[in-house]
Amino acid sequence: MALTKVLITVKTYPSLSSKYDELVCTAGFLENGNWIRIFPIPFRKLEYDKRYSKYDWVEINLKKNAADFRPESYKPWSIENAFNVVGHIETQNNWQHRKDIVLKKVYTNLTQLIAEAKDKKIATSLATFKPTEILEFTIEPVEREWVKEKLATLKAKAQQLHLFQNAENPFEVINKLPFKFSYRFKDDEGTVSKLMIEDWEIGALYWKMLAKYDAHDRETKACEDVRKKYWDDFALTKDLYLLLGTVYESHAKNYPNPFVIIGTFHPTFAKKVKVEAQLKLF
């Protein structure tokens, strides 16, 4: 079976599925520069040496996901021995090698992108997007627990599998994020949009920061740390691009805007690199 080589650029925060358990939506680029989505993958259940990081090149045994109408959607033939990590792209020269792939096609008009998504002949569901201006980073409280029915189903499955697993290392469902993080931004026509960020990294950052504090306002402090990274750093000082993807149900039901932010791409500005190069001469 031929393997497909994919550069992983996106891992979303895990979601629960009564059919597939806890899942991570993974996406990236083929060697020809086209986007590809790989779903479902129970990432946290993979053996440690079978896990992958962003900007890893991996080889995967893929087939078109017949249950997903979106053209970029594929799934592994099997989870066991599904893929191997065969390389990694670092950040040298201000992410230039990464830029050559991620920035090959960049959208600047959200209306155009949504129109492509709704055109059944195109149905674009993954894109690199460059906002004209980032207006705001918002943090809003949401439901703190997973849907009870899905959680009950997963617990029942876990109980059944417990007989065949190492009792010292049982699989536990990841905690649900108690906040929704979003960017408000303008596109090249001045249209203002607000999209939720579903990147794995923003969730991991929140839990990491929360663990630093033991005060009663630890959630507030953790959110402040997340804001510093995604607003003070990414939005204000970096050359920020948004990696967008559609939510299957929203896309299928023709919602006005089916996209969410599934990742960020944030090299420094080119001018800053030039200044640093000039300073090195002295």
RAVENBEL-V395420 format. One record per backbone hydrogen bond with DSSP energy under -1.0 kcal/mol. NH is the residue of the N-H (numbers start at 1). CO is the residue of the C=O. E is the energy in kcal/mol with one decimal. If there is no record, write none. Layout:
nh/co/e
NH/CO/E
NH/CO/E
This chain:
nh/co/e
4/60/-3.3
6/58/-2.9
7/29/-2.9
8/56/-2.7
9/27/-2.2
10/27/-2.1
12/25/-1.9
13/198/-2.5
15/23/-2.2
17/21/-2.1
21/17/-2.2
23/15/-2.9
24/41/-1.8
26/38/-1.6
27/10/-1.8
28/36/-2.2
29/7/-2.0
30/34/-3.0
33/30/-1.9
36/28/-2.0
37/72/-3.7
38/26/-3.5
39/74/-2.6
43/41/-2.0
45/42/-1.7
46/43/-1.5
50/47/-2.3
51/48/-1.4
55/8/-4.6
56/53/-1.6
57/87/-2.3
58/6/-2.9
59/84/-2.6
60/4/-2.8
61/82/-2.0
62/60/-1.2
63/75/-2.2
65/73/-1.9
66/64/-1.2
68/65/-1.9
73/70/-1.9
74/37/-2.9
75/63/-2.7
77/61/-2.9
82/79/-1.8
84/59/-1.7
86/57/-3.2
87/57/-1.1
89/55/-2.6
95/91/-1.7
96/92/-1.1
99/95/-3.1
100/96/-2.2
101/98/-1.0
102/98/-3.0
103/99/-2.1
104/101/-1.1
107/128/-3.0
113/109/-1.8
114/110/-2.7
115/111/-2.1
116/112/-2.0
117/113/-2.0
118/114/-2.0
119/115/-1.1
122/119/-2.0
123/116/-1.1
123/119/-2.9
127/244/-2.2
129/242/-3.1
130/107/-2.9
132/186/-2.4
133/186/-1.2
135/184/-2.6
136/184/-1.7
138/182/-2.3
140/180/-2.2
142/178/-2.2
151/147/-2.4
152/148/-2.6
153/149/-1.9
154/150/-2.3
155/151/-2.3
156/152/-2.0
157/153/-2.1
158/154/-2.6
159/155/-2.1
160/156/-1.9
161/157/-2.2
162/158/-1.1
164/161/-1.9
165/162/-1.0
169/166/-1.7
180/140/-3.5
182/138/-2.1
183/195/-2.1
184/136/-2.6
185/193/-2.4
186/133/-2.7
187/191/-1.5
188/108/-2.5
190/187/-1.9
193/185/-2.5
195/183/-2.3
197/181/-3.4
198/261/-3.6
200/11/-3.2
203/199/-1.2
204/200/-2.5
205/201/-2.4
206/202/-1.9
207/203/-2.1
208/204/-2.1
209/205/-2.6
210/206/-2.6
211/207/-1.7
212/209/-1.2
213/210/-1.1
218/215/-1.4
221/217/-2.0
222/218/-2.5
223/219/-2.4
224/220/-2.0
225/221/-1.9
226/222/-2.0
227/223/-2.6
228/224/-2.1
229/225/-1.5
230/226/-2.7
231/227/-2.9
232/227/-1.2
233/228/-1.7
234/229/-2.7
236/231/-1.9
237/233/-1.9
239/267/-3.1
240/238/-1.5
241/265/-2.7
242/129/-3.3
243/263/-2.9
244/127/-3.0
245/260/-2.2
246/125/-1.9
247/258/-2.5
251/247/-2.8
252/248/-3.0
253/249/-2.2
254/251/-1.2
255/250/-2.8
260/245/-2.5
261/196/-2.9
262/243/-2.8
263/243/-1.1
265/241/-2.4
273/269/-1.3
274/270/-1.9
275/271/-2.3
276/272/-2.3
277/273/-2.0
278/274/-2.1
279/275/-2.3
280/276/-1.5
281/278/-1.1
282/279/-1.5
